[in-house]
Amino acid sequence: MTLSWKLVIDSTNAPDLADFWAAALEYEVEDPGALVEQLLAAGHIGEEAVVEHRGRKNFRGYAAIRHPEDPFDETSGVGHGRRMLFQDVPEGKVGKNRLHIDVHSEPGGLDELVARLQDLGATRVREVDQGPAGHWWIMRDPEGNEFCAA
């Protein structure tokens, strides 16, 4: 039996980083608003546990994105497939990522992909040239996490 999983990324501003990656990957930002409202109404969480971002109630310090074609729970908004969760942590990023994301372009579309990612807030770090095998870009997301555009 295979196990389900999600990629969890530490952040300083989970909702903003989720917005960036949702746009970069063409994923959907999860909307846990109905679950938040249920938990507030039942007294299981207080207002201090909630933040509003882009008109939606969310759990403070957390935001997630999911693939638009994968199933999800209608009440919680939580995806049951390809998913990334961003969680705020107090410490800042201090070194190179040990795990990173590769974003692949359509054939011949690397320049357009890199430009689109830059428009969303990513920065180019350096180009990696593999000769006849091609090239790709090492980039950073708005919080400095490295990823590759290939």
N, C-alpha and C positions, 0 to 999 in steps of 0.2 A: 504494500500500500504506500503510495506517495504521500508526503506531508504537505500541508499548505504552509505558506510563509508570506512575509511581507518584508520589504526593505525599510529599516528604520534609520533615519538620518537626524543626528543632533543638529540643533539650530539655535539661533538667537531670536528669530522671529518666524515661528512656524507658519503662520498664515501667509506671509509674504513669500517665503521660500516655496510653499506649496503652490502658490499662484504661478511663480516662475516655472517650476517643473511641470505643472499641468499644461501651461502654454508651450513649453519646449517639447514635450512628448505628445501633445494633443490628447491628454488625459482629462478627466473631470475631477474637480475638487469635490470631495465628499461633503454632504450637507447633513450633519447630525442634529439639526435644529429641532426636529420632532422629539428625538430622544432627550435632548437637553431640556425641552419644555416639560416632558413627562417627569424627569428627575427633579426639576425645580418644583413642580406642582405637588409631588409626593414628599417633598422635604428631604430628599436624599442628597441633594447638593444645594449650596447657597449661591447667591449672585456672585460672590467672589471667585467662584470656579468657572465663571462664564465670561466670554468676551464676544463682542459683535465685530464681525469683519465682513465688509461688503454686503451689509444688510442681513447677514445670517448669524444666528447664535451658534457659538462653537465652544468647546472646552478650552479654557485658558491654557496656553502653552502647547497646544496640539493642533495639527491639521493633517489631512490625508488626501491623497489622490488615487484614482483608480482608472483602469482601462475602460473606455466607454462601452465596449462590447461585452464585458464580463458581468455576471450576475451580482446583485447587491441586495442587502436587506433594506426594504423600503422605510422602516421605522428609524433605524440607526444611521442609514446612509453608508454603512460599512460594506466595502466590496468583498467579494468572495473569490477573487482572482488576482490578477496582476495589480499590485498595490504598493504605495510608498507612504509611510507615516513619518511626519516631521514632528520632533519634540524639542521644546526649548530646554536647554541645559545652562547652568550658571557659568561654566568654564568656557573659554573661547577656544577656537581651533589653534593648535600649536605646531602641528607638523603635517607631513604629507599624508593624504588618505591612504589607507591600506586596502581599501575597496573603492572602486569608482564605477561610474556609469559610462558606457559607450553609446553615443547617439549616432545612428547610421542614416546617411542621406540616401536619396534615390540615386541610381547610377548617374554620374555626371553632375550631381546636385550639391557637392560639398560647399562650393562658394556661397550658394544661396542659403544653405543650412547655417553656415557660420555667421553670415550677415543677419539672418533671422534671430539666432541665439544672442548675438550682440545687441540687437534692437530690444530684446527682452531683458537685458542687463548682464549678460555673460561677458567675460573678457578673454581675449586670446592670450595665451602664455607663450607657446612656441609651436612651430610647424615641425612635424616629424616626417622626413623624406625617406621612403623605403625603396628608392630607385624604381625599377620596373614594377614593383609590387604596389606602388602608389604612395599616397601621403595622407596624413590626417593632422588635426590640430589638437593640442592639449589646451584646455580652456578652464576657466573658473566660473562657478555660478555666483550670484550676488553676495553670498556669504564666504566665498573663497574656496569652496570645495572643488577639487579638480575633477574633470571629466574629459572624455575624448569625443571629438566630432570627426567622424570618418565617412 
